[in-house]
Amino acid sequence: MATRVIPPRILRNLRYNTATKPLASSHPSSLSPTLSPPCLSDPKPPSQTVLRPALDPSALDFNDVQSLFSYVPTSNLLRSTAVLHATAVEPMVDLGMWIMRSKLFEVEGVKDVILAAIRNTFYGHFCAGEDAVTAGKSIRALNDAGLRGMLVYGVEDAHDNEGCDRNLKCFLHTVDVSRSLPPSSVSFVIVKITAICPMSLLERLSDLLRWQQKDPSFNLPWKQDSFPLFSDSTPLYHTRKRPEALTPQEESDLELAMQRLNELSQKCVQANVPLLVDAEHTSVQPAIDYFTYNAAINHNKGESPIVFGTMQTYLKDAKERLLLATKAADKMGIPMGFKLVRGAYMSSERKLASSLGYASPIHNTIQDTHKCFNDCSSFLLEKVANGPGGLVLATHNIESGKLAAAKAHEIGIGKVNHKLEFAQLLGMSEALSYGLSNAGFQVSKYMPFGPVETVMPYLLRRAEENRGMLAASGFDRLLMRKELGRRLKAALGV
Ligand SMILES: Cc1cc2nc3c(=O)[nH]c(=O)nc-3n(C[C@H](O)[C@H](O)[C@H](O)COP(=O)(O)OP(=O)(O)OC[C@H]3O[C@@H](n4cnc5c(N)ncnc54)[C@H](O)[C@@H]3O)c2cc1C
């Protein structure tokens, strides 16, 4: 819309300032790679490297929009502003969901039109590309601006072994893509356990694990090494009666699922890129954590985690589970990595708990969630500063970003030891991403890629889960508008 208002000649003349970031290596050569997570610590410089100022959280300055967006071309700023406006309007999200789920999407000609519209707007804004080549280009562009990419092949839940095998191929392919890109430009490869283990089996495993928590004498012959999955305060209402033992078929499916994660982890070890496991609904999270911790025990060696788990801090028991898991990892000498998020399944979690007549597992107030995120972040920052492990702070929350940046600065964590990565979704919170990067931290964007049709349901689900977050993009839009205004004035010479 805005491109029609501003003549193309002026658009071409709008300059974004590249002078604030002289080029040089962002990777100190004196680092011992063994002291840092692989890839987070890759000593080789990216294709075009950017010198950041010395770590300085006071540089987390959102007033200076010129340097904040100095790496963002005007065309991108315009599209971002337009798309973020659209996604901030709840009826737009509703309409998108409705179209995707309606019969319209099955009509051949109409489907092509809808896909083309999505490709040029939302998909183009929130996704890295339809194939490895385009995703690679997006990563390089991001890397040139000083950010890195977390690559996630956009697949949905699997319901049988064939679906899991298909999805595994996509995840293995993602590791190959990351290998083909400039060293350290891909910070993580992402996996969803619900894509490589059938959903019904994850539910069964979670039931069995929960029952063992209720009754420690309950025998699970298939269970291998893991860290604690529950704390004393973890709600166990999902499992109300003693579950049947796994059938031979289920045991064999479990074996296949473990092999899939093992193959993927092994490939990540070889490619020297960490694997980050996403967190999902509490109905299946015990099984997801079981897979994750078992893979971490088998593959995380020395000081550097290969397999990272995710902790959802909107859950009341998050802090306790985090303490238990990190304590067990320390005791076993396993370097553990965690991604901290607030959590994306709030409404379905609340609905499920209330339908079963239980209190919600989510903190009663948003302030409690903020506190839990910030406390867990502070705990893990201190932990990785004093020992092995890695931490990803995945948030768009400005206050959490500022607090963590100040704490990291205080205890001396930043680019210099590569144990901390901030992360935001691609197309979201550009101000926070560039602000943290300008202040000298490592920052990644979570970048789904794959064919539009495959990735869109995933993106729309994310949009639905994150309505509040999209509506909260107002801060970003405000700063982008300010910078667009500045560039326009500069181009017009006023
Ligand atoms: C890189 C990245 C990876 C992610 N991976 C995952 C993942 O693996 N699993 C997952 O579940 N999510 C994941 N998310 C999504 C994340 O959990 C959040 O949904 C999203 O980032 C918004 O939280 P925020 O930290 O950005 O904070 P904010 O922008 O401050 O958003 C806070 C949101 O939290 C919600 N909220 C939480 N607790 C409460 C409460 N008690 N009362 C009211 N509202 C509450 C509200 O909807 C509010 O909008 C990821 C996000 C990013 C950026």
The ligand as a Tripos MOL2 file, in Angstrom:
@<TRIPOS>MOLECULE
LIG
   53    58     1     0     0
SMALL
NO_CHARGES

@<TRIPOS>ATOM
      1 C1         12.4430  -18.0060   18.7250 C.3       1 LIG1
      2 C2         11.1530  -18.4450   19.3600 C.ar      1 LIG1
      3 C3         10.9160  -19.7880   19.5860 C.ar      1 LIG1
      4 C4          9.7280  -20.2010   20.2110 C.ar      1 LIG1
      5 N1          9.5240  -21.5320   20.4750 N.ar      1 LIG1
      6 C5          8.4370  -21.9120   21.1860 C.ar      1 LIG1
      7 C6          8.2680  -23.2600   21.6060 C.ar      1 LIG1
      8 O1          9.0960  -24.1240   21.3430 O.2       1 LIG1
      9 N2          7.1520  -23.5830   22.3200 N.ar      1 LIG1
     10 C7          6.2080  -22.6390   22.6730 C.ar      1 LIG1
     11 O2          5.2350  -22.9780   23.3580 O.2       1 LIG1
     12 N3          6.3540  -21.3600   22.2820 N.ar      1 LIG1
     13 C8          7.4310  -20.9710   21.5630 C.ar      1 LIG1
     14 N4          7.5760  -19.6580   21.1940 N.ar      1 LIG1
     15 C9          6.4560  -18.6980   21.4210 C.3       1 LIG1
     16 C10         6.5300  -18.1150   22.8050 C.3       1 LIG1
     17 O3          6.2400  -19.1310   23.7180 O.3       1 LIG1
     18 C11         5.5330  -16.9790   23.0200 C.3       1 LIG1
     19 O4          4.2570  -17.3740   22.6280 O.3       1 LIG1
     20 C12         5.8280  -15.7080   22.3050 C.3       1 LIG1
     21 O5          7.1730  -15.5200   22.0650 O.3       1 LIG1
     22 C13         5.2770  -14.5370   23.1400 C.3       1 LIG1
     23 O6          5.9790  -14.4050   24.3560 O.3       1 LIG1
     24 P1          7.1200  -13.3220   24.5820 P.3       1 LIG1
     25 O7          8.1620  -13.8600   25.4830 O.co2     1 LIG1
     26 O8          7.5830  -12.8970   23.2620 O.co2     1 LIG1
     27 O9          6.4400  -12.2210   25.4720 O.3       1 LIG1
     28 P2          5.3750  -11.1060   25.2780 P.3       1 LIG1
     29 O10         5.4940  -10.4500   23.9550 O.co2     1 LIG1
     30 O11         5.4500  -10.2910   26.4880 O.co2     1 LIG1
     31 O12         4.0310  -11.9220   25.2400 O.3       1 LIG1
     32 C14         3.4640  -12.3820   26.3770 C.3       1 LIG1
     33 C15         2.2870  -13.2250   26.0140 C.3       1 LIG1
     34 O13         2.2440  -14.2410   26.9820 O.3       1 LIG1
     35 C16         0.9150  -14.6700   27.1320 C.3       1 LIG1
     36 N5          0.7960  -15.0480   28.5500 N.ar      1 LIG1
     37 C17         1.6720  -15.8810   29.1450 C.ar      1 LIG1
     38 N6          1.3040  -16.1070   30.4210 N.ar      1 LIG1
     39 C18         0.1730  -15.4170   30.6400 C.ar      1 LIG1
     40 C19        -0.6640  -15.2740   31.7890 C.ar      1 LIG1
     41 N7         -0.4060  -15.9060   32.9310 N.pl3     1 LIG1
     42 N8         -1.7230  -14.4840   31.6830 N.ar      1 LIG1
     43 C20        -1.9920  -13.8480   30.5430 C.ar      1 LIG1
     44 N9         -1.2280  -13.9570   29.4190 N.ar      1 LIG1
     45 C21        -0.1470  -14.7300   29.4600 C.ar      1 LIG1
     46 C22         0.0190  -13.5840   26.5970 C.3       1 LIG1
     47 O14        -0.6360  -14.1190   25.4940 O.3       1 LIG1
     48 C23         0.9640  -12.5050   26.1280 C.3       1 LIG1
     49 O15         0.5850  -11.9960   24.9030 O.3       1 LIG1
     50 C24         8.7570  -19.2310   20.5900 C.ar      1 LIG1
     51 C25         9.0130  -17.8820   20.3770 C.ar      1 LIG1
     52 C26        10.1870  -17.4760   19.7820 C.ar      1 LIG1
     53 C27        10.4330  -16.0310   19.5970 C.3       1 LIG1
@<TRIPOS>BOND
     1     1     2 1
     2     2     3 ar
     3     2    52 ar
     4     3     4 ar
     5     4     5 ar
     6     4    50 ar
     7     5     6 ar
     8     6     7 ar
     9     6    13 1
    10     7     8 2
    11     7     9 ar
    12     9    10 ar
    13    10    11 2
    14    10    12 ar
    15    12    13 ar
    16    13    14 ar
    17    14    15 1
    18    14    50 ar
    19    15    16 1
    20    16    17 1
    21    16    18 1
    22    18    19 1
    23    18    20 1
    24    20    21 1
    25    20    22 1
    26    22    23 1
    27    23    24 1
    28    24    25 2
    29    24    26 1
    30    24    27 1
    31    27    28 1
    32    28    29 2
    33    28    30 1
    34    28    31 1
    35    31    32 1
    36    32    33 1
    37    33    34 1
    38    33    48 1
    39    34    35 1
    40    35    36 1
    41    35    46 1
    42    36    37 ar
    43    36    45 ar
    44    37    38 ar
    45    38    39 ar
    46    39    40 ar
    47    39    45 ar
    48    40    41 1
    49    40    42 ar
    50    42    43 ar
    51    43    44 ar
    52    44    45 ar
    53    46    47 1
    54    46    48 1
    55    48    49 1
    56    50    51 ar
    57    51    52 ar
    58    52    53 1
@<TRIPOS>SUBSTRUCTURE
     1 LIG1         1 GROUP 0 **** ****
